[in-house]
Amino acid sequence: MSSKQYQGRRLWMVVRLLALLPLPLVTAFGAFVATLITLVPLRYASAYRVVLINLLATHPNMSLSEARRIGRQSMAELGRTLTEFSHVWHRPVEQTLGRITRIHGEQAFLDATASERPVLLLSLHQGSWEISNLYLGDKTDPEKTLIMYQPHPATLMDAMVKAARERTGSVLIPTNSQGVKQALAAMKAGGTLGILSDHNPGNRSNPCVPFFGYDVPTPALIDKLVQRYRPHVFIVSCHRSEGGVKDIHIHFEPAPEIEQGSDCTEILTAMNAGLQRCIDRNLAQYQWTYKRFKWSPEGRRNWYRQSKTLLAQIEQGEDRKALGLHPEADKHT
């Protein structure tokens, strides 16, 4: 058994165990462990450093103390999200869907799926994003609903996740050339396609467009789908509201500026702007541990490699623009 398979088996066992426990207990445990990470010295807390760097770089007017406060909240919310997966994947679907208390823009989404045009859903790693997969399969034609996903390197874990996400009928397709062919076919047939669109695309040939003021590689597939098939486009977000893990809100936001975009830059810039609005609306529930700004058109940004030094300099009062952690500085590099 390879190391990845062994790690995947251990993870599979942990997830199954957590699914047996009450949801409030499981997510409180996840939040507690994640919060502990923020209390150790920064040199040992690499994930928390990434959160702070991302918050400070994307919000130039945010103070370091405010970034720490929101960063601690973000880590706790990430802990809730990760431990919540156990229930989403293994508890009865009705239990999970019963936690959805409000769906903003649902009728517009359902009307779009009933039309002859295809539907493209662009989502992001925020809040209880995993729940939206089950909702889509439950509310749309299962034979015409596809969701792109990144396969897990451990076969056992990948099989568990895929089976869990497909329980309501939607079909998962991998983010590889075969998956792209299936995605194109779904759009051509007037189906519904969901894509987590806030990730770093693997191929560096993807175009760089602004996101929080920084040019970053953005999936060119989305531009291809929009220009070729002109689908209904929605930005989809899913977050925990005031009632916590049993008070889930889903937003379907029509995106005419993406639908009507005339070229790649216009379409992808509009998409990133839509994702940014969702993130700023629920800042602490976004997955800020992701190194989304690692690449620029000129090459690698050293923010994450130099995070300890940069945070120490900011704490000493050095100007973020001079350190390169500012959208205006990025334009002149």
SERO-4910 file (N, C-alpha, C, O; in steps of 0.05 Angstrom, whole numbers):
BEGIN
 pado doro    nc1    nc2    nc3   cac1   cac2   cac3    cc1    cc2    cc3    oc1    oc2    oc3
  Met    A     17    -24      0      0      0      0     18     25      0     35     28     17
  Ser    A     13     43    -19     29     68    -21     22     86      3      2     82     17
  Ser    A     40    107      7     35    125     29      9    141     25     -5    146     44
  Lys    A      3    148      0    -21    163     -6    -46    146      0    -66    155     11
  Gln    A    -44    120     -8    -66    102     -2    -70     98     27    -93     97     37
  Tyr    A    -48     96     42    -49     92     71    -61    117     85    -78    114    102
  Gln    A    -52    140     76    -63    165     87    -93    168     80   -109    177     96
  Gly    A   -100    160     56   -128    160     48   -145    142     64   -168    148     70
  Arg    A   -134    118     71   -150     99     87   -154    111    115   -176    108    127
  Arg    A   -133    123    126   -136    135    153   -157    157    153   -173    160    171
  Leu    A   -156    174    132   -174    196    129   -203    185    126   -222    196    138
  Trp    A   -206    164    111   -232    151    107   -243    142    134   -267    145    139
  Met    A   -227    130    150   -236    120    176   -244    143    195   -264    141    209
  Val    A   -228    165    194   -235    188    211   -262    200    203   -278    207    220
  Val    A   -266    203    176   -291    214    166   -315    197    175   -335    207    183
  Arg    A   -312    171    172   -334    153    180   -340    155    210   -363    153    218
  Leu    A   -319    158    226   -322    160    255   -337    186    262   -356    186    278
  Leu    A   -329    208    250   -341    234    255   -371    234    247   -387    248    260
  Ala    A   -377    219    226   -405    218    217   -424    206    238   -448    210    237
  Leu    A   -413    191    257   -429    178    278   -436    197    300   -455    192    316
  Leu    A   -422    219    302   -425    238    324   -445    260    317   -449    265    293
  Pro    A   -458    273    336   -476    295    330   -462    318    315   -439    324    321
  Leu    A   -476    330    296   -464    351    279   -453    374    295   -431    383    290
  Pro    A   -468    385    315   -458    408    330   -432    401    345   -414    418    347
  Leu    A   -430    376    355   -405    368    369   -382    366    349   -360    374    355
  Val    A   -387    354    326   -366    350    306   -355    376    296   -331    380    295
  Thr    A   -373    395    289   -363    421    279   -351    438    301   -333    454    295
  Ala    A   -360    436    325   -348    450    347   -319    440    352   -301    456    357
  Phe    A   -316    414    349   -289    402    352   -271    412    329   -248    419    334
  Gly    A   -281    413    305   -265    423    282   -257    452    286   -234    459    281
  Ala    A   -276    469    296   -270    497    301   -249    500    323   -232    517    321
  Phe    A   -251    483    344   -233    485    366   -204    478    357   -185    493    364
  Val    A   -201    456    343   -174    448    333   -162    469    315   -139    476    317
  Ala    A   -179    480    297   -169    500    278   -161    526    292   -141    539    285
  Thr    A   -176    533    313   -170    557    328   -144    553    343   -128    573    346
  Leu    A   -138    530    353   -113    524    367    -89    531    349    -68    541    359
  Ile    A    -92    526    323    -70    531    305    -62    561    305    -39    568    302
  Thr    A    -82    578    309    -78    607    308    -65    617    334    -56    640    335
  Leu    A    -63    600    354    -52    609    380    -23    601    384    -10    611    403
  Val    A    -12    585    366     16    577    368     33    598    354     22    613    338
  Pro    A     59    600    359     76    619    345     73    617    315     71    594    305
  Leu    A     74    639    301     68    639    272     88    622    257     81    611    235
  Arg    A    112    618    267    131    602    252    122    573    250    132    558    233
  Tyr    A    104    564    267     94    537    267     66    535    254     56    513    249
  Ala    A     54    558    247     27    558    237     26    567    208     17    589    202
  Ser    A     35    550    190     38    558    162     10    564    149      8    583    134
  Ala    A    -10    549    156    -37    554    145    -47    581    153    -59    596    137
  Tyr    A    -43    588    179    -53    613    189    -37    636    176    -48    658    171
  Arg    A    -11    632    171      4    653    157     -7    658    129     -8    681    121
  Val    A    -15    637    115    -26    641     89    -52    657     91    -57    675     74
  Val    A    -68    651    111    -93    666    115    -87    695    119   -100    712    106
  Leu    A    -68    702    136    -62    730    142    -51    744    118    -58    767    112
  Ile    A    -33    731    103    -21    743     79    -43    749     59    -44    771     47
  Asn    A    -61    730     54    -83    734     35   -101    757     43   -109    773     26
  Leu    A   -109    758     68   -127    779     78   -113    806     75   -126    825     66
  Leu    A    -89    808     83    -75    834     82    -70    843     53    -71    867     48
  Ala    A    -64    824     36    -58    832      8    -84    840     -7    -83    858    -24
  Thr    A   -106    827     -1   -131    832    -16   -147    855     -4   -165    865    -17
  His    A   -141    863     21   -156    885     34   -135    905     44   -128    905     68
  Pro    A   -126    923     27   -104    942     34   -110    959     58    -91    968     71
  Asn    A   -135    965     64   -142    982     87   -146    966    113   -152    978    133
  Met    A   -143    940    112   -147    924    136   -122    924    153   -100    920    143
  Ser    A   -125    930    178   -102    930    197    -93    902    203   -108    883    198
  Leu    A    -69    899    213    -59    872    221    -76    860    243    -81    836    243
  Ser    A    -84    876    262   -101    866    284   -128    856    274   -139    836    283
  Glu    A   -139    871    254   -165    863    243   -161    837    226   -178    819    227
  Ala    A   -139    835    212   -133    811    197   -130    787    215   -139    765    209
  Arg    A   -118    791    238   -116    769    258   -143    761    268   -148    737    271
  Arg    A   -160    780    273   -186    774    284   -203    758    263   -214    737    269
  Ile    A   -203    768    238   -218    754    217   -204    728    210   -218    708    204
  Gly    A   -178    728    212   -163    703    206   -170    681    225   -173    658    217
  Arg    A   -172    688    251   -179    667    271   -208    657    265   -213    633    267
  Gln    A   -226    675    258   -253    667    251   -252    649    226   -267    628    225
  Ser    A   -236    656    207   -235    641    182   -224    612    187   -234    593    176
  Met    A   -204    610    204   -194    584    211   -215    567    225   -218    543    219
  Ala    A   -229    579    244   -251    564    258   -272    555    238   -282    533    240
  Glu    A   -280    573    219   -300    566    200   -290    544    181   -305    526    174
  Leu    A   -264    544    175   -253    522    159   -254    496    174   -260    475    162
  Gly    A   -249    497    200   -251    473    216   -279    462    216   -284    437    214
  Arg    A   -299    480    217   -327    471    215   -333    459    188   -346    438    186
  Thr    A   -323    472    167   -328    462    140   -317    433    136   -331    416    126
  Leu    A   -292    430    144   -279    404    140   -292    381    155   -296    359    145
  Thr    A   -299    387    180   -312    365    196   -341    361    188   -352    339    191
  Glu    A   -353    382    177   -381    379    168   -383    360    144   -404    348    140
  Phe    A   -361    357    129   -361    339    106   -371    311    114   -385    297     99
  Ser    A   -363    302    138   -370    275    147   -400    270    147   -409    249    139
  His    A   -415    290    156   -444    288    156   -456    291    128   -475    277    121
  Val    A   -445    309    112   -455    314     85   -452    288     69   -469    281     53
  Trp    A   -430    274     73   -424    251     57   -437    225     67   -443    207     51
  His    A   -443    224     93   -452    198    103   -479    198    117   -491    177    120
  Arg    A   -489    220    126   -515    221    138   -536    221    116   -530    228     93
  Pro    A   -561    213    122   -582    214    101   -585    241     88   -582    262    101
  Val    A   -589    240     62   -591    265     46   -612    284     57   -608    308     58
  Glu    A   -634    272     66   -656    289     77   -647    306    100   -656    329    104
  Gln    A   -629    295    117   -619    310    140   -603    334    131   -607    356    141
  Thr    A   -586    330    111   -569    352    102   -586    373     88   -582    397     93
  Leu    A   -603    365     70   -620    384     55   -639    399     74   -646    421     69
  Gly    A   -646    386     96   -663    398    116   -650    421    131   -663    437    144
  Arg    A   -623    423    129   -609    445    142   -609    470    125   -601    491    135
  Ile    A   -618    468    100   -620    492     83   -645    507     90   -667    497     87
  Thr    A   -642    531    100   -664    547    110   -673    569     90   -695    579     92
  Arg    A   -656    576     71   -663    596     52   -647    593     26   -623    588     27
  Ile    A   -661    596      4   -647    595    -22   -654    620    -38   -676    624    -47
  His    A   -634    637    -41   -637    663    -54   -635    658    -85   -615    646    -94
  Gly    A   -654    667   -100   -653    665   -129   -660    637   -139   -653    631   -162
  Glu    A   -673    621   -123   -679    593   -131   -696    592   -156   -691    577   -174
  Gln    A   -718    609   -157   -736    607   -180   -723    614   -206   -728    601   -227
  Ala    A   -705    634   -205   -691    642   -230   -673    618   -239   -671    613   -263
  Phe    A   -661    604   -221   -644    581   -227   -662    559   -239   -654    547   -259
  Leu    A   -684    552   -226   -701    531   -236   -713    537   -263   -716    520   -280
  Asp    A   -720    563   -267   -730    571   -293   -709    567   -315   -715    559   -337
  Ala    A   -684    573   -308   -662    570   -327   -658    540   -335   -654    534   -358
  Thr    A   -660    523   -315   -656    494   -321   -679    483   -337   -676    463   -351
  Ala    A   -702    496   -336   -726    486   -351   -725    497   -380   -741    488   -397
  Ser    A   -707    515   -386   -705    526   -413   -688    508   -431   -677    488   -421
  Glu    A   -686    515   -456   -671    498   -475   -641    505   -474   -624    489   -482
  Arg    A   -634    528   -463   -606    536   -461   -593    521   -438   -605    514   -419
  Pro    A   -567    515   -441   -552    502   -419   -549    522   -396   -553    546   -398
  Val    A   -541    511   -373   -537    527   -348   -509    522   -338   -500    499   -334
  Leu    A   -494    543   -333   -467    541   -322   -467    553   -294   -474    576   -290
  Leu    A   -459    537   -274   -458    546   -246   -429    549   -237   -413    530   -239
  Leu    A   -422    573   -228   -395    579   -220   -394    583   -190   -405    602   -179
  Ser    A   -382    564   -175   -383    565   -146   -355    569   -135   -335    571   -150
  Leu    A   -353    570   -108   -327    576    -95   -326    562    -68   -346    553    -57
  His    A   -302    560    -57   -297    547    -32   -303    566     -8   -286    579      3
  Gln    A   -329    566     -2   -338    584     19   -360    571     35   -378    559     23
  Gly    A   -359    573     61   -380    562     79   -385    533     75   -366    517     74
  Ser    A   -410    525     72   -419    497     69   -422    490     39   -442    479     31
  Trp    A   -401    496     24   -403    493     -5   -409    465    -14   -421    461    -35
  Glu    A   -402    445      2   -406    417     -6   -436    411     -8   -444    393    -23
  Ile    A   -452    425      8   -481    419      9   -494    425    -18   -514    412    -26
  Ser    A   -484    445    -32   -497    453    -58   -496    430    -78   -514    428    -95
  Asn    A   -476    412    -76   -475    389    -94   -500    371    -92   -512    363   -111
  Leu    A   -508    366    -66   -532    349    -62   -557    363    -71   -575    351    -82
  Tyr    A   -558    389    -66   -582    405    -74   -586    403   -104   -608    400   -114
  Leu    A   -564    407   -120   -566    407   -149   -578    381   -160   -595    381   -177
  Gly    A   -567    358   -149   -578    333   -159   -607    329   -151   -622    315   -166
  Asp    A   -615    340   -129   -642    337   -119   -662    354   -135   -685    346   -138
  Lys    A   -653    377   -145   -672    396   -158   -671    396   -189   -688    408   -201
  Thr    A   -651    383   -201   -648    384   -230   -651    356   -242   -652    337   -227
  Asp    A   -651    355   -268   -652    329   -282   -625    315   -278   -605    324   -289
  Pro    A   -624    293   -263   -599    280   -256   -583    272   -281   -558    273   -281
  Glu    A   -597    265   -302   -583    255   -326   -569    278   -341   -553    274   -359
  Lys    A   -577    303   -334   -566    326   -349   -550    345   -331   -544    367   -338
  Thr    A   -543    336   -306   -529    352   -287   -501    341   -281   -499    319   -270
  Leu    A   -480    355   -289   -453    347   -284   -438    366   -266   -443    390   -268
  Ile    A   -421    356   -250   -405    372   -232   -375    364   -235   -368    341   -231
  Met    A   -358    384   -241   -330    378   -244   -317    377   -216   -324    393   -198
  Tyr    A   -298    358   -212   -285    356   -186   -256    347   -190   -249    335   -211
  Gln    A   -239    352   -170   -212    343   -170   -210    316   -156   -214    315   -132
  Pro    A   -204    295   -170   -202    268   -158   -182    268   -135   -161    280   -137
  His    A   -188    253   -114   -170    250    -91   -148    229    -99   -155    209   -111
  Pro    A   -123    234    -92   -101    215   -100   -104    188    -88    -94    168    -99
  Ala    A   -118    186    -65   -123    160    -52   -149    148    -63   -170    160    -61
  Thr    A   -146    124    -76   -169    112    -89   -193    108    -71   -216    114    -79
  Leu    A   -189     98    -47   -211     93    -29   -226    119    -22   -250    120    -22
  Met    A   -210    140    -16   -222    166     -9   -237    178    -32   -259    189    -29
  Asp    A   -225    175    -56   -238    186    -80   -265    172    -85   -284    185    -92
  Ala    A   -265    146    -82   -290    131    -87   -312    139    -67   -335    141    -74
  Met    A   -304    144    -42   -323    152    -22   -335    179    -28   -359    183    -27
  Val    A   -318    198    -35   -327    226    -41   -345    226    -65   -366    238    -65
  Lys    A   -337    212    -86   -352    211   -111   -380    199   -106   -400    209   -116
  Ala    A   -380    176    -92   -406    163    -87   -424    181    -70   -448    182    -75
  Ala    A   -412    195    -50   -428    212    -32   -440    235    -48   -464    242    -44
  Arg    A   -425    247    -65   -434    271    -80   -454    264   -101   -470    281   -110
  Glu    A   -454    239   -110   -473    231   -131   -498    219   -120   -514    208   -136
  Arg    A   -502    219    -94   -526    206    -82   -552    217    -92   -572    202    -92
  Thr    A   -553    243    -99   -579    254   -108   -582    254   -138   -601    264   -149
  Gly    A   -562    242   -152   -565    238   -181   -547    253   -199   -543    244   -222
  Ser    A   -535    274   -190   -516    289   -208   -491    272   -212   -484    254   -196
  Val    A   -478    277   -234   -455    260   -242   -429    277   -239   -428    299   -249
  Leu    A   -409    265   -226   -384    279   -223   -365    272   -246   -363    248   -254
  Ile    A   -352    292   -256   -332    287   -278   -306    299   -269   -305    321   -257
  Pro    A   -283    287   -276   -257    296   -266   -247    321   -282   -256    326   -304
  Thr    A   -229    335   -269   -218    359   -282   -194    351   -299   -171    360   -294
  Asn    A   -199    335   -319   -178    327   -338   -190    329   -367   -213    338   -370
  Ser    A   -175    320   -386   -184    323   -414   -210    307   -419   -227    317   -434
  Gln    A   -213    284   -407   -238    269   -410   -261    284   -398   -283    285   -409
  Gly    A   -257    296   -374   -278    311   -361   -286    335   -377   -310    342   -379
  Val    A   -266    348   -390   -272    372   -406   -290    364   -430   -309    378   -437
  Lys    A   -284    340   -442   -301    331   -464   -330    327   -455   -349    333   -469
  Gln    A   -333    315   -431   -360    311   -420   -374    337   -414   -398    340   -418
  Ala    A   -358    357   -405   -370    383   -399   -380    396   -424   -402    408   -425
  Leu    A   -364    395   -446   -372    407   -471   -397    393   -482   -415    406   -492
  Ala    A   -398    367   -479   -421    352   -489   -446    359   -473   -468    362   -484
  Ala    A   -443    363   -447   -466    371   -430   -477    398   -438   -501    402   -440
  Met    A   -459    417   -443   -468    444   -452   -482    442   -479   -503    455   -483
  Lys    A   -471    426   -497   -483    424   -524   -511    412   -522   -529    419   -538
  Ala    A   -515    394   -503   -541    380   -500   -561    396   -483   -583    387   -478
  Gly    A   -553    421   -474   -571    437   -458   -572    429   -429   -592    435   -415
  Gly    A   -551    417   -419   -551    408   -391   -541    429   -372   -538    452   -379
  Thr    A   -536    420   -347   -527    438   -325   -499    429   -317   -495    405   -312
  Leu    A   -481    448   -315   -453    441   -307   -445    459   -284   -447    484   -285
  Gly    A   -434    447   -263   -424    461   -240   -394    460   -238   -382    438   -242
  Ile    A   -381    483   -233   -351    484   -232   -343    501   -208   -353    523   -204
  Leu    A   -325    490   -191   -312    506   -171   -292    524   -185   -271    514   -195
  Ser    A   -297    549   -187   -282    566   -206   -262    585   -193   -251    603   -206
  Asp    A   -256    581   -167   -237    599   -153   -210    586   -148   -195    595   -131
  His    A   -203    565   -164   -178    551   -159   -157    560   -179   -162    573   -199
  Asn    A   -132    552   -173   -110    557   -192   -111    535   -213   -108    511   -206
  Pro    A   -115    542   -239   -115    521   -259    -87    508   -262    -67    522   -260
  Gly    A    -87    483   -267    -61    469   -267    -43    477   -290    -18    478   -287
  Asn    A    -55    484   -313    -39    491   -336    -33    521   -335    -51    538   -335
  Arg    A     -7    528   -335      1    556   -333     -6    573   -358     -2    597   -358
  Ser    A    -16    560   -379    -22    575   -403    -49    589   -401    -57    604   -419
  Asn    A    -63    584   -379    -89    598   -375    -85    628   -372    -64    637   -362
  Pro    A   -104    644   -381   -101    673   -380   -100    684   -352   -112    673   -334
  Cys    A    -86    706   -348    -85    720   -322   -104    744   -323   -101    761   -340
  Val    A   -123    745   -305   -142    767   -303   -144    776   -274   -136    760   -256
  Pro    A   -154    800   -268   -154    810   -241   -172    795   -222   -194    786   -229
  Phe    A   -163    791   -197   -178    780   -175   -168    795   -150   -145    792   -142
  Phe    A   -186    810   -138   -178    828   -116   -155    846   -124   -139    854   -107
  Gly    A   -154    854   -149   -135    873   -159   -109    860   -168    -91    875   -178
  Tyr    A   -106    834   -166    -81    820   -175    -87    803   -199   -107    789   -200
  Asp    A    -69    804   -219    -73    786   -242    -64    758   -234    -42    753   -226
  Val    A    -83    739   -237    -77    711   -229    -88    693   -252   -107    700   -265
  Pro    A    -75    670   -255    -85    650   -275   -114    642   -268   -120    636   -245
  Thr    A   -131    642   -289   -159    637   -285   -168    617   -306   -160    619   -329
  Pro    A   -185    597   -299   -191    575   -318   -203    585   -345   -224    597   -346
  Ala    A   -188    579   -366   -197    587   -393   -221    571   -402   -236    580   -420
  Leu    A   -226    547   -390   -249    531   -397   -275    546   -395   -293    543   -411
  Ile    A   -277    563   -375   -302    577   -370   -308    597   -393   -331    599   -402
  Asp    A   -287    610   -403   -291    627   -426   -300    611   -450   -317    620   -465
  Lys    A   -287    588   -454   -295    571   -477   -324    563   -475   -338    563   -495
  Leu    A   -333    555   -452   -361    546   -448   -380    569   -454   -401    565   -466
  Val    A   -374    593   -444   -392    616   -447   -393    624   -476   -415    629   -486
  Gln    A   -370    627   -489   -370    637   -516   -382    617   -536   -395    625   -556
  Arg    A   -377    592   -531   -387    572   -550   -417    566   -547   -431    562   -567
  Tyr    A   -427    565   -522   -454    556   -517   -473    577   -506   -497    572   -505
  Arg    A   -463    600   -498   -478    622   -486   -500    611   -467   -524    616   -471
  Pro    A   -491    598   -445   -510    587   -426   -520    609   -407   -510    631   -406
  His    A   -542    602   -392   -549    617   -368   -526    614   -349   -516    591   -345
  Val    A   -516    635   -336   -494    634   -318   -503    644   -290   -516    665   -288
  Phe    A   -496    629   -270   -502    637   -242   -476    634   -225   -461    615   -228
  Ile    A   -472    654   -208   -452    651   -187   -466    638   -163   -486    648   -154
  Val    A   -455    616   -153   -468    601   -132   -451    601   -107   -427    595   -108
  Ser    A   -463    609    -85   -448    609    -59   -466    596    -38   -491    597    -40
  Cys    A   -454    585    -18   -468    571      3   -455    576     30   -431    570     33
  His    A   -469    589     49   -456    596     74   -474    590     98   -498    587     96
  Arg    A   -461    588    121   -475    585    146   -484    613    156   -468    631    157
  Ser    A   -510    615    162   -521    640    171   -520    642    201   -505    628    214
  Glu    A   -537    659    213   -535    665    241   -541    640    259   -531    638    281
  Gly    A   -557    621    248   -563    597    263   -542    576    262   -546    554    273
  Gly    A   -519    581    249   -497    562    248   -500    540    228   -511    544    207
  Val    A   -491    516    236   -490    493    217   -518    483    209   -520    467    190
  Lys    A   -539    491    223   -566    483    216   -582    506    204   -606    506    204
  Asp    A   -567    526    194   -580    549    182   -564    556    157   -549    576    157
  Ile    A   -568    540    136   -552    543    112   -567    559     91   -591    554     85
  His    A   -554    579     79   -565    596     58   -550    590     32   -525    589     31
  Ile    A   -565    586     10   -553    583    -17   -561    607    -34   -584    615    -33
  His    A   -542    618    -49   -547    640    -66   -543    632    -95   -522    621   -102
  Phe    A   -563    636   -113   -560    634   -142   -562    662   -153   -584    673   -154
  Glu    A   -540    673   -161   -539    701   -171   -535    701   -201   -514    694   -211
  Pro    A   -555    709   -217   -552    711   -246   -528    729   -252   -523    749   -239
  Ala    A   -514    722   -274   -490    737   -281   -491    745   -310   -476    734   -327
  Pro    A   -509    764   -317   -511    772   -346   -485    784   -357   -480    782   -380
  Glu    A   -469    796   -339   -444    808   -349   -425    786   -358   -408    792   -375
  Ile    A   -427    762   -347   -411    739   -357   -424    728   -383   -410    724   -403
  Glu    A   -450    724   -382   -464    713   -405   -460    730   -430   -457    719   -452
  Gln    A   -459    756   -427   -457    774   -450   -429    783   -457   -425    800   -474
  Gly    A   -409    773   -442   -382    781   -447   -373    775   -475   -380    755   -487
  Ser    A   -357    793   -487   -350    791   -515   -323    778   -520   -318    769   -542
  Asp    A   -306    776   -499   -280    763   -502   -271    750   -476   -285    753   -456
  Cys    A   -249    736   -477   -240    721   -454   -235    738   -430   -243    732   -408
  Thr    A   -221    761   -434   -214    778   -411   -239    789   -398   -241    790   -374
  Glu    A   -259    797   -414   -283    809   -403   -299    788   -387   -309    793   -366
  Ile    A   -301    764   -398   -316    742   -385   -303    734   -359   -317    732   -339
  Leu    A   -277    729   -360   -264    719   -335   -261    741   -314   -262    735   -290
  Thr    A   -258    766   -323   -256    788   -304   -283    791   -290   -284    795   -265
  Ala    A   -305    788   -305   -332    790   -293   -336    767   -273   -349    771   -252
  Met    A   -327    743   -280   -330    721   -262   -315    725   -236   -326    721   -215
  Asn    A   -290    734   -238   -274    738   -213   -286    761   -196   -285    760   -172
  Ala    A   -298    781   -209   -311    802   -194   -336    791   -180   -341    799   -157
  Gly    A   -350    773   -192   -373    761   -179   -365    744   -156   -378    744   -135
  Leu    A   -344    728   -159   -333    712   -136   -324    730   -113   -329    724    -90
  Gln    A   -311    753   -120   -302    771   -100   -325    783    -84   -323    786    -59
  Arg    A   -347    789    -97   -371    799    -82   -381    779    -62   -388    786    -40
  Cys    A   -382    753    -70   -390    732    -52   -371    730    -28   -380    727     -5
  Ile    A   -346    731    -33   -326    729    -12   -328    752      8   -329    747     32
  Asp    A   -330    776     -2   -331    799     16   -357    800     32   -358    811     54
  Arg    A   -378    787     21   -404    786     36   -402    768     61   -415    773     81
  Asn    A   -385    748     59   -381    729     82   -351    723     84   -342    701     79
  Leu    A   -336    744     91   -306    743     90   -294    720    106   -276    707     96
  Ala    A   -304    716    130   -292    696    148   -298    668    139   -284    649    148
  Gln    A   -318    663    122   -324    636    114   -310    627     88   -314    605     79
  Tyr    A   -294    645     77   -279    637     53   -254    621     61   -243    625     82
  Gln    A   -246    603     44   -223    586     49   -197    601     42   -185    597     21
  Trp    A   -189    619     60   -165    635     56   -139    620     58   -118    632     53
  Thr    A   -140    595     65   -115    579     67   -105    572     39    -82    561     36
  Tyr    A   -120    577     18   -113    570     -9    -93    590    -20    -98    614    -18
  Lys    A    -72    581    -33    -51    599    -44    -59    609    -72    -46    603    -92
  Arg    A    -81    623    -73    -93    632    -98    -76    651   -113    -78    653   -138
  Phe    A    -59    666   -100    -43    688   -113    -14    680   -117      3    697   -121
  Lys    A     -9    654   -117     19    645   -120     32    653   -146     56    658   -147
  Trp    A     16    653   -168     27    659   -194     17    686   -205     -6    693   -201
  Ser    A     35    699   -218     29    724   -232     37    720   -261     49    700   -268
  Pro    A     31    739   -279     39    736   -307     70    734   -310     80    722   -329
  Glu    A     84    746   -290    114    745   -292    126    721   -278    150    716   -281
  Gly    A    110    705   -264    121    682   -250    110    680   -222     89    691   -216
  Arg    A    125    666   -205    116    661   -177    119    686   -160    139    700   -160
  Arg    A     98    692   -145     99    712   -123    110    697    -98    103    674    -93
  Asn    A    128    711    -84    141    698    -61    127    703    -34    139    699    -13
  Trp    A    102    712    -35     87    718    -11     88    695      9     94    699     32
  Tyr    A     81    672     -1     77    649     17    104    638     27    106    629     50
  Arg    A    124    638     10    150    629     18    163    647     39    177    639     56
  Gln    A    156    673     37    168    693     54    148    703     75    151    725     86
  Ser    A    127    688     81    106    697     98    115    705    126    105    725    136
  Lys    A    133    690    138    142    697    165    156    724    165    151    741    182
  Thr    A    173    728    145    188    754    144    169    777    138    171    798    151
  Leu    A    151    773    119    132    794    112    114    802    135    110    826    139
  Leu    A    104    783    150     86    789    172    101    803    194     90    821    208
  Ala    A    126    796    198    143    809    218    147    838    210    147    856    227
  Gln    A    152    843    184    157    870    175    132    887    177    133    911    184
  Ile    A    109    876    171     83    890    174     78    897    203     68    919    209
  Glu    A     84    878    221     81    884    250     98    907    259     91    921    278
  Gln    A    122    910    246    140    931    253    132    958    240    145    978    244
  Gly    A    111    957    224    101    982    213    109    988    185    104   1010    175
  Glu    A    122    969    171    131    974    144    107    976    125     87    963    130
  Asp    A    110    992    104     88    997     85     83    972     68    102    961     56
  Arg    A     58    964     67     51    940     51     57    944     22     64    925      8
  Lys    A     53    968     12     57    973    -16     87    969    -23     94    958    -44
  Ala    A    105    977     -5    133    973     -9    141    944     -8    160    935    -21
  Leu    A    125    928      7    131    899      9    118    883    -14    123    859    -16
  Gly    A    102    897    -31     90    883    -53     63    871    -46     51    858    -63
  Leu    A     53    875    -22     27    865    -14      5    886    -17     -8    894      2
  His    A      2    895    -41    -17    916    -48    -22    915    -78     -4    913    -93
  Pro    A    -48    916    -86    -54    915   -115    -39    936   -131    -31    930   -154
  Glu    A    -35    960   -121    -21    981   -136      8    974   -140     19    979   -161
  Ala    A     20    962   -120     48    954   -122     51    931   -143     71    930   -158
  Asp    A     31    913   -143     32    890   -162     32    900   -191     43    886   -208
  Lys    A     19    922   -196     17    931   -224     44    942   -234     48    945   -258
  His    A     62    947   -215     88    959   -223    111    940   -221    134    948   -224
  Thr    A    105    914   -215    126    895   -213    133    883   -240    151    867   -243
***
